[in-house]
Structure formats: C-alpha cells, structure tokens
Amino acid sequence: MDFLLEKRYLCFPIKCGAKPVKTRLMLPDYTIVVSLELTREEPDFWVYYDALFTMGQTIRILHEGEKDDLRAENTCVFRDRPIEKTPIYREEHRPRYHFTNARGWINDPNGLLYKDGTYHMFYQLNNYGSRWYDKGWGHAKSMNLFDWEILPPALYADDSGYAISGSALFDPDNKAGFGKDTWILMYSSRYGGEPEKGQFQNIAYSADGRIFRKYSGNPIIKDTATINFRDPKVFWHEPFGHFVMVLACGEEIRFYRSLDLKNWDLSSVLEDTLINPQHKVYECPELMEYQIEGENNTRWVLSVSIDGFRRVLHIIGDFDGRSFVYDPSQKLQWADYGKDFYAAVAWNPQYEMAGRKLWIGWMCFWPYARECPKLEGWMGAFTVPRELRLVRHENGKLYIHQNPAKEIEELKQEAINTKNQVALPSNTAYRLPGGEAFSLNLELNKQDGETGNADILLHYESGETVTIHLDFLQNLLQMDRSDCNRIKLGSWFTEPLTAPLSNRNTIQIQLLIDKGSIELFLYDGRTCLTALCFPEKHSCSLEFYNYCENEIILNNITLNPIRRAKWTY
C-alpha cells in the first residue's frame, strides 16, 4: 500500500514480546526491511519512520509476514510529532545527560565526525523496537557533545543484511569518485539470523550527510571463511599517501590499504599471543597516533574491544602505514575496569578535529543487555565522551588517561557543596547531598603506610546502596552494586567489580552520577570504572566512611548538579 509522506512521523504501535511481523518500507532512494512487534492492544510504546529528509515522497508498505499476522499498513498512524505515552526523554528511568536514542535499541557507536563546528555521531540502531534486530546506523548531531538533535537513520537493514559497525570519514579530494567532500561510511554487513553466511565490508556515501546511498559495488571486501570479520576503521595515512583499514578478523587484526576506498590490498596481520594468549575475538579496533603529553615524540595506540573479556584494551606500539608492531616494554592496559564500557571508538581526529582525541563507548554488557529494561521504548546508552591523553609516568611507562570531555562543564550547575578540606577520623562518616544527576570531584589523602580501608556509599532514595570499597592493604578498589538491581539480573551483574589502586597516598576521584549509571575516574583518569545500576528511584546521597586506624583527609570537595541534556527530535 502506498502513502504520501505529508507528515513527518509514520508511527507503529509496539508490544514487547508480540510476534514480529516482517515488513518492507520502500522509498525512492532506499528500502527498509524490519520486523515489527505490532499490536492492536494498548502498546508499550510507538516507534516511527522519520520523514524529515523525505517529506513529499511516497512510501510503500509491503507485508511479508504470514496471512493472519497484523499488517503494518493497517496499524500505522501519521503524525506531526511522535506518539508518546510519556514525553520522550522524560521517562522515569531514562538518563538525564548520557546519550540515548529517542526510540529503539542502540549499541556500538560507529562513525564519529566533526564538521563546521558540529559533532556527528553514528551508531548501531534498531529504530523499530527495543530488541537487538534489524540493525542500521542512527545519526545525531550536537554543538557541545551533550545536547543532541536526533536525525533520521543514515543506514537501514535491507536485503543486503544488517548494517553493523564501522567508521566514517570525509573524502575532500574525491579519491573514491563519489564527489568532492563526500561523507563516507565504511560498514560491515551481516544477514540477521544467518551468521553462517559471513560478514562483508561496504561503503555508503552522501553529498550532504543526510541521505546515504549504499555503493552499487558492495561488498568491497569479503572473506566467507571467517564468521567474525567486521568493524572497519578507515583513515587517510598521509606519509604513505593511502587509506588504511584496520579490521577485526577473529583473533587477528588485519591491515589493508587502498588508493580509492573501493579496491583494497592486505598489508599485514597482527596475531600476537603476548597480546591475546587466550585467543579471544577482537571487535571495534581503533588506531590513532598520540602526541606524548609534554614531549615532541609520538606513539601509536591500537585500542580493541575483546569479546569474551568484554573489555577494551590499549596496545602501545608503532605503525608505519602498513603494519602495527606491539611494544612489549609498554604495559597492556584496560581502558575501563567496569563491565559497562565497550565498543569505544573515537571521533575521527583528522580534518577539523585537528588531532583532538575524543571517544565514547557503549554503556552496557552483552550477557545482560537483552534483559535490561525496554518498556519505555529505548534501550542502551553511551558513556560521556572522554578526552584521551598519552602520559609518561615517573617509571618511564606510557599510559592512556581518560577524563570527561571539557564540554561537560556547560552542563554543570552551581556547586551545592564545596569544602577545601574535611578531616575524617577513624570510624567516622562524612555525608553529602546528591540528586539524580551530578558530578563529584575530590582528593582523598591517607597516611603513609596505611593498610586499612574506606568506603564511598551511594544511598538511593528507594533504599538501595552501591558501595565503592577502597582496600589500602591490597591496593584494590571494589564496587558492589548487587543491592541496586530492581530487575533481578543474575551473577553477571551482581558480582563485584574491581580496579587497581596505586600505592600513592593521594587519590584524585571524579564521580559522574546519572539515572542508571556510575562513571568513576581515578588518578586524573588513569583508572576508570563504568557501571550500570537499577534502583527503584534514582535520587541518591553520598557517604564517606573511614575504617582506617588513622585519619583520612578529603580535599577540594566539589559537588555540582548536572542539568538535563536538551534533546531535539
């Protein structure tokens, strides 16, 4: 059935758990293949096709389900605004300032670009339900990394399969032949429920960053012998004058080169048992050259997500445009010690970014992602964007430091608690107000040789507590969020999270609290830990408790509420 797109939103009623109905939405420039959990009952929420860039065109809705299934063309509604039971971005459990899509499931951030003063973010999206299916690329833009406008998706699932993870770049010199200054998306594809068919590398392009067209010559690289063959990171390497593709291929990282983005040659393979002795599957590689802070020297850092560990690993080494060599004199480093930081990728540091290193990660964990709440119509969030620096420590080793992007300062409201110094004798507590969304910065100073411990406690209004335990004997931080579990997730969620402490007497602590999440940064971002939490009510207060024999000093305490991000859709 054909419809004229005279209103921006074509809405469909969704009931989680209803039988998915395969439906085809056909536009002049592209086709969307999606399975909709349609209902005639009261829906859990409504999803929509956004016609911002296609107003005035005709959309054809084709039913491809069984004869007796509900039909999308009989349940859809056209509206000038999305249909909302609760205003979108005002739902009870939606984060206030961490990125979420207006509707649907998100996971990996993908191509990240900066152009004309605007940050663009693409990401894995099922816009038609809060399930991991029918994956394409969402698209949002922001002037400050926190207030986002949600745009129509850039890529959709179609007959060529899901559009899964990849990267983005500009082609200022028309090397690919699609036109000068073209936007290029490099993405993997896979056939939804048929992983045995393999994964392929593809191109999509756009003149203006609005509507993207899939290249007729796709796939540009395929390897049907390897199921895990995905996540191309592509960038221009000026010294050699060619494009580089870094590709995850099972327990290998492959490096390809090209002059035109369409024809690729294999340059080298990284398969190092020192890096990956357990032969885990790599995902979402990120490769960047870093200026060492305070030095004229640079080093390359390969960051990879590792399936099985479900963590992101930093590997310091050298890259000559064709091959990457790990430097075993530098420690392998986990980017984050929590479970809810994965698939992190960076804004392309070339072009207008002028070398700035800025990345963002998916804030969830695959073993329980599908069990997380989804009845509000959204599923999945991202961490705050993080600045990356390569710092040489006193021992001569190099370490990646991460801190929240400086733009978060625009969201911070007037401090509600500032103290230059608080002395905390043994077996005493210090309490602070909090809220639903806030930042806390302080320095904790312990006595030299102290072997006791201290706790940072987040007390939620509904009675749950998250405990951050500092063990100065074992130099270990342990976070226990098992009490903060209204949805009754299993042992993957309830087991403690641990991170190393140094033997220094001063610990710089930064906490970012939002509805449903905790991001912890220690030692100027040398150690990070990200964790989801699920209280009934999200407002919390803070308590510090000193179990040490000696006094602890808390210095430079600053607690700032963080305003709600502004969302346009």
C-alpha positions in Angstrom: 0.0 0.0 0.0 1.3 3.5 -0.9 1.2 6.5 1.3 2.2 10.1 0.6 4.6 11.4 3.3 2.8 14.7 4.2 3.6 14.5 8.0 7.0 13.8 9.4 6.3 10.7 11.5 4.8 7.4 10.4 4.1 5.7 13.7 3.7 2.0 14.6 2.3 0.6 17.9 4.7 -1.9 19.6 4.1 -4.5 22.2 7.3 -6.1 23.6 7.1 -9.8 23.1 4.5 -9.8 20.4 5.0 -11.8 17.3 7.4 -9.9 14.9 5.9 -9.2 11.6 8.3 -8.8 8.6 7.6 -5.6 6.8 9.2 -3.8 3.9 9.2 0.0 3.7 10.1 1.2 0.2 11.3 4.8 -0.6 12.7 6.1 -3.8 16.3 6.0 -2.6 16.3 3.0 -0.2 14.3 0.1 1.2 14.0 -0.8 4.9 13.4 -4.4 5.9 12.1 -4.7 9.5 10.3 -7.0 11.9 7.7 -5.1 13.9 6.1 -6.3 17.2 2.7 -4.9 16.2 -0.3 -4.9 18.5 -4.0 -3.9 18.4 -3.9 -3.7 22.2 -2.5 -0.8 24.3 1.1 -0.6 23.1 4.1 -0.4 25.3 5.3 2.4 23.1 5.2 3.7 19.5 8.1 3.6 17.0 8.3 5.7 13.9 9.8 6.3 10.5 11.1 9.8 10.4 10.4 11.6 7.1 12.5 14.7 7.8 14.5 14.3 4.6 11.8 12.6 2.5 8.7 14.7 3.0 6.6 14.7 -0.1 7.8 11.4 -1.3 5.7 8.2 -1.5 6.4 5.3 0.9 5.2 1.8 0.0 4.5 -0.6 2.9 4.6 -4.2 2.0 3.5 -7.0 4.3 5.9 -10.0 4.2 4.6 -11.9 7.2 2.0 -14.6 7.4 -1.5 -14.2 6.1 -3.1 -13.8 9.5 -0.4 -11.5 11.0 -1.2 -7.9 11.9 -0.3 -5.7 9.0 1.8 -2.5 9.4 -0.3 -0.6 6.8 -3.4 -1.2 8.9 -1.9 -0.2 12.2 0.2 2.8 11.3 -0.6 6.4 12.0 0.8 9.7 10.5 1.6 12.4 13.0 3.4 15.8 13.1 5.1 14.6 16.3 5.8 11.1 17.6 3.1 9.5 19.7 4.2 9.5 23.3 2.7 7.9 26.4 5.2 9.8 28.5 7.1 12.6 26.8 10.3 11.2 25.2 13.4 11.9 27.3 11.2 12.4 30.4 10.6 8.7 31.1 11.2 7.6 34.7 14.4 5.6 34.1 15.9 7.5 31.1 19.3 9.0 31.8 19.4 12.8 32.1 22.6 13.6 30.2 24.0 10.4 28.8 23.2 9.8 25.2 20.2 7.6 24.3 18.2 7.5 21.1 14.7 8.8 21.1 13.3 5.4 20.3 14.8 1.9 19.8 17.8 -0.2 20.7 21.4 1.2 20.4 24.7 -0.4 21.0 28.1 0.4 19.4 28.9 4.0 18.4 30.2 3.9 14.8 31.4 6.7 12.6 32.2 9.9 14.5 32.9 13.1 12.7 33.3 16.8 13.4 32.4 19.3 10.7 31.6 23.1 10.7 31.5 23.2 14.5 29.1 20.3 14.8 29.8 16.8 16.2 28.2 14.0 14.3 27.6 10.6 15.8 26.5 7.5 14.0 25.7 4.3 16.0 24.1 0.9 15.9 20.3 1.3 16.0 17.1 -0.7 15.7 14.7 2.2 15.3 11.7 -0.1 15.3 11.8 -1.8 18.7 13.9 -2.2 21.8 15.4 -5.5 20.6 18.7 -6.4 19.0 17.4 -6.9 15.5 17.2 -5.1 12.1 20.3 -3.1 12.8 21.2 0.1 10.9 23.1 3.3 11.7 21.4 6.0 13.8 22.6 9.6 13.3 22.7 12.5 15.8 24.4 15.9 15.8 25.5 18.3 18.6 27.3 21.5 19.1 28.6 20.5 22.6 28.6 16.7 22.8 25.6 16.6 25.2 22.7 18.5 23.7 21.7 16.3 20.7 19.4 16.5 17.7 18.3 13.0 16.6 18.3 12.8 12.8 16.8 10.1 10.6 18.9 7.0 10.5 21.8 7.0 8.0 21.6 3.3 7.2 18.9 0.7 7.5 18.7 -3.1 7.4 17.7 -4.2 3.9 18.1 -7.2 1.6 21.9 -7.0 1.9 21.5 -7.6 5.7 22.1 -5.6 8.8 24.4 -2.6 8.6 26.7 -3.3 11.6 29.7 -1.4 13.0 32.3 0.6 11.1 33.7 4.1 10.8 33.3 7.4 8.9 35.5 9.9 7.1 35.4 12.7 4.5 36.8 12.5 1.0 37.9 16.1 0.4 39.9 15.2 -2.8 37.3 12.9 -4.4 39.6 9.9 -4.2 36.7 7.5 -4.2 34.9 9.1 -7.2 31.7 9.9 -5.4 32.3 13.7 -5.4 34.5 16.2 -3.6 34.0 16.4 0.2 31.7 13.4 0.2 30.7 11.8 3.5 31.8 8.2 3.6 30.5 5.4 5.9 32.6 2.2 5.9 30.5 -0.5 7.5 30.2 -4.3 7.9 27.1 -6.2 6.9 25.7 -9.5 8.1 22.5 -11.4 7.4 20.4 -11.1 10.6 19.7 -14.6 11.7 22.1 -16.3 9.3 25.7 -15.6 10.7 27.0 -18.6 8.8 26.7 -16.5 5.6 29.6 -14.4 6.9 30.3 -10.7 7.2 31.3 -8.2 4.5 32.8 -4.7 4.2 30.9 -2.0 2.4 30.7 1.7 1.5 27.8 4.2 1.8 28.2 7.8 0.7 26.4 11.1 0.9 26.9 14.6 -0.6 25.4 16.3 2.5 25.4 13.9 5.4 21.6 13.5 5.2 20.6 10.6 2.9 23.3 8.0 2.4 23.4 5.6 -0.6 25.0 2.2 -0.5 27.6 1.7 -3.1 26.5 -0.5 -6.0 29.8 -2.3 -6.0 29.4 -3.6 -2.4 30.8 -5.6 -0.8 34.3 -4.2 -1.3 36.0 -6.9 0.9 34.6 -10.3 1.8 36.0 -13.4 3.5 33.4 -16.1 3.6 35.7 -18.4 5.5 35.6 -16.2 8.6 32.4 -15.5 10.5 33.9 -12.8 12.7 35.1 -10.3 10.0 33.9 -6.8 10.9 34.2 -3.3 12.2 36.4 -1.4 9.7 38.3 1.6 11.0 39.4 3.6 7.9 41.6 6.7 7.8 43.9 8.5 5.4 47.6 7.9 6.1 49.4 11.0 4.7 53.1 9.7 4.9 52.3 6.8 2.6 49.5 8.5 0.6 46.9 5.8 1.0 43.9 4.9 3.0 44.3 2.4 5.9 41.6 0.0 7.0 42.0 -1.7 10.4 39.7 -4.7 10.5 38.8 -7.2 13.3 39.1 -10.8 12.0 38.5 -13.3 14.8 41.7 -13.3 16.9 43.6 -11.3 14.3 43.7 -7.6 13.4 44.1 -7.1 9.7 45.5 -4.0 8.0 44.5 -3.2 4.4 45.5 -0.3 2.1 43.7 1.5 -0.7 44.0 4.5 -3.0 40.3 4.9 -3.7 38.4 3.2 -0.8 36.9 0.7 -3.2 39.9 -1.6 -4.0 41.8 -2.9 -1.1 45.1 -4.9 -0.6 46.0 -6.8 2.5 49.1 -5.1 4.1 49.7 -7.1 7.2 48.2 -9.2 10.0 48.6 -8.7 13.8 48.3 -12.0 15.6 50.4 -11.8 18.8 50.0 -14.3 21.6 51.5 -11.8 24.0 48.5 -9.6 23.4 45.8 -12.3 23.2 47.1 -15.5 24.7 43.5 -16.8 25.2 42.7 -16.3 21.5 39.6 -14.2 22.1 37.7 -12.5 19.3 38.6 -8.9 18.6 36.0 -6.2 17.8 35.8 -2.5 17.1 39.5 -1.6 16.5 40.6 2.0 16.9 44.1 3.1 15.8 45.5 6.7 16.5 48.8 8.4 16.7 49.2 10.3 20.0 51.5 13.1 20.9 53.0 12.2 24.3 52.0 14.9 26.7 54.8 17.4 27.3 57.1 15.8 24.7 57.7 16.1 21.0 57.5 12.4 20.5 54.5 10.4 19.3 53.4 6.8 19.7 50.6 4.8 18.1 47.9 3.2 20.2 45.7 0.3 19.0 42.6 0.0 21.1 40.4 -3.1 20.7 37.3 -4.5 22.3 37.8 -8.1 23.2 34.8 -10.4 23.1 34.9 -12.9 26.0 36.5 -10.3 28.3 34.0 -7.7 27.2 36.6 -5.0 27.8 38.6 -2.5 25.8 42.4 -3.0 25.6 45.0 -0.3 24.8 48.1 -1.6 23.0 51.0 0.8 22.6 53.3 0.3 19.6 54.4 1.6 16.2 52.6 1.8 12.9 54.3 2.5 9.6 51.2 2.8 7.4 51.2 -0.9 6.7 51.8 -2.9 9.9 51.4 -2.4 13.6 54.1 -3.7 16.0 53.3 -4.1 19.7 56.0 -2.7 22.0 56.2 -5.3 24.8 58.1 -2.8 27.0 54.8 -0.9 27.5 52.1 -2.5 29.6 48.8 -3.7 28.0 46.1 -1.5 29.6 42.4 -2.0 30.2 40.6 1.2 29.2 37.9 0.6 31.9 37.5 -1.9 34.7 33.7 -1.9 34.8 31.5 -4.2 32.7 29.6 -1.4 31.1 32.2 0.2 28.8 32.6 -1.5 25.4 32.9 -0.9 21.6 34.5 2.5 22.3 35.6 4.5 19.2 36.9 8.0 18.6 35.8 11.0 16.6 38.0 11.0 13.5 41.0 13.1 14.7 41.7 14.4 11.2 40.0 17.3 9.5 38.6 20.0 11.9 39.3 17.9 15.0 43.0 18.9 14.5 44.3 15.9 16.4 42.0 16.1 19.4 41.5 12.6 20.8 37.9 12.1 21.9 35.9 8.9 22.2 32.8 7.3 23.5 31.6 3.8 24.5 28.5 1.7 24.7 27.4 1.6 28.3 26.1 -1.9 28.7 27.3 -5.5 28.8 26.2 -8.2 26.3 25.5 -11.0 28.8 22.7 -9.0 30.3 21.9 -6.4 27.7 18.9 -8.2 26.4 17.4 -8.3 29.9 17.7 -4.6 30.6 14.5 -2.5 30.8 13.0 -1.8 27.5 9.3 -1.0 28.1 9.9 2.8 28.0 10.8 2.4 24.3 14.5 2.9 24.5 17.3 0.5 25.2 21.0 1.3 25.6 23.1 4.4 26.4 26.6 5.7 25.8 29.2 6.9 28.3 30.0 10.6 28.4 32.5 11.5 25.7 36.0 11.2 27.0 39.3 13.0 26.3 42.2 10.8 25.7 45.8 11.7 26.5 49.1 9.7 26.4 51.1 10.4 29.5 54.6 9.3 30.5 54.7 8.3 34.2 57.6 8.5 36.6 58.5 4.9 35.9 59.0 5.8 32.2 55.9 3.8 31.1 53.2 5.4 28.9 49.6 5.3 30.0 46.3 6.4 28.4 44.4 8.8 30.6 40.7 9.5 30.1 38.6 12.3 31.5 35.1 13.6 30.7 35.1 15.9 27.7 35.6 19.5 28.7 32.1 20.3 27.3 30.5 18.7 30.3 31.3 21.9 32.2 28.5 23.6 30.2 26.0 21.3 31.9 27.3 21.7 35.5 25.1 23.9 37.7 26.2 25.9 40.7 28.0 23.8 43.2 25.8 22.7 46.2 28.8 21.6 48.3 32.3 22.9 48.3 34.8 22.2 51.0 38.5 22.8 50.9 39.2 20.2 53.5 37.4 17.7 55.7 39.3 15.7 58.3 37.7 12.2 58.8 38.9 10.5 62.0 38.9 6.7 62.3 35.4 5.1 62.3 33.6 8.3 61.3 31.5 9.3 58.3 31.1 12.4 56.2 27.8 12.8 54.2 27.0 14.8 51.1 23.7 15.5 49.3 23.4 14.3 45.8 20.5 14.0 43.4 19.7 12.2 40.2 22.5 13.6 38.1 25.7 15.2 39.5 29.4 15.2 39.4 31.7 14.9 42.4 35.4 15.9 42.5 37.8 15.5 45.4 41.2 14.3 46.6 41.4 11.6 49.2 44.6 11.6 51.3 45.6 8.7 53.5 48.5 8.3 55.9 51.8 6.8 54.6 51.8 3.1 55.0 48.0 2.9 55.8 46.7 -0.7 55.5 43.0 -0.1 56.4 40.1 0.7 54.1 37.4 3.2 53.4 34.0 3.2 51.7 32.2 5.6 49.4 28.5 4.8 49.6 25.7 5.9 47.3 22.4 5.7 49.2 19.4 5.7 46.9 16.1 7.2 47.9 14.4 3.8 47.4 16.7 2.1 49.9 19.4 0.6 47.7 23.1 1.2 48.2 26.1 1.0 45.9 29.4 0.5 47.8 32.8 1.6 46.5 35.3 -0.1 48.8 38.9 1.1 48.9 41.3 -1.5 50.3 44.7 0.1 51.0 46.3 -3.1 52.1 45.7 -4.9 48.7 45.7 -1.6 46.7 42.3 -2.6 45.3 39.0 -0.9 44.6 35.9 -3.0 44.7 32.4 -1.8 43.6 29.3 -3.7 44.9 26.1 -2.8 43.1 24.3 -6.1 43.8 21.7 -4.3 46.0 20.9 -1.9 43.2 19.1 -4.4 40.9 15.4 -3.8 40.6 15.2 -6.0 37.5 16.9 -9.0 39.2 19.8 -9.5 36.8 21.9 -12.6 37.6 25.5 -13.1 38.6 27.0 -11.3 35.6 25.5 -8.1 37.3 25.8 -8.9 41.0 29.5 -10.0 41.2 31.8 -7.2 42.5 33.7 -5.0 40.0 37.4 -4.5 40.8 40.1 -2.0 39.8 43.7 -1.4 40.9 44.7 1.3 43.3 48.2 2.7 43.3 50.3 2.9 46.4 50.2 6.7 46.3 48.8 8.4 49.4 46.6 10.8 47.3 43.8 9.6 45.1 42.1 12.0 42.8 38.5 10.9 42.5 35.8 12.0 40.0 32.3 10.5 40.0 29.7 11.1 37.4 26.2 10.0 38.5 23.2 9.8 36.2 19.9 7.9 36.3 21.0 4.3 36.0 24.8 4.7 35.8 28.1 5.5 37.6 31.3 6.6 35.9 34.3 6.7 38.1 37.7 8.3 37.2 40.8 7.9 39.4 44.3 9.4 39.3 43.5 12.0 36.6 41.7 9.4 34.5 44.4 6.7 34.6 41.9 4.3 36.1 38.2 4.2 35.0 35.3 2.1 36.0 31.8 2.3 34.5 28.8 0.5 35.9 25.0 0.5 35.3 22.7 0.3 38.3 19.0 -0.2 38.6 17.4 1.4 41.7 13.7 1.9 42.0 14.2 5.7 42.5 17.3 7.4 41.1 18.0 10.3 43.6 20.9 9.4 45.9 23.1 10.9 48.6 26.8 10.2 49.3 28.6 9.0 52.4 32.3 8.5 53.1 33.3 6.2 55.9 36.8 5.8 57.3 37.6 2.3 58.6 41.3 3.1 58.8 43.2 3.4 62.1 44.4 6.8 61.1 42.7 10.0 59.9 41.8 10.5 56.2 41.7 13.9 54.7 39.2 14.8 51.9 40.5 17.9 50.0 38.9 20.1 47.3 35.4 18.6 47.5 33.1 20.0 44.8 29.6 18.6 44.0 27.8 20.0 41.0 24.3 19.1 39.9 24.2 18.3 36.1 21.3 19.7 34.1 19.2 17.6 31.8 20.6 17.5 28.3 18.5 19.2 25.6 17.1 16.8 23.0 15.6 17.6 19.7 13.8 15.0 17.5 
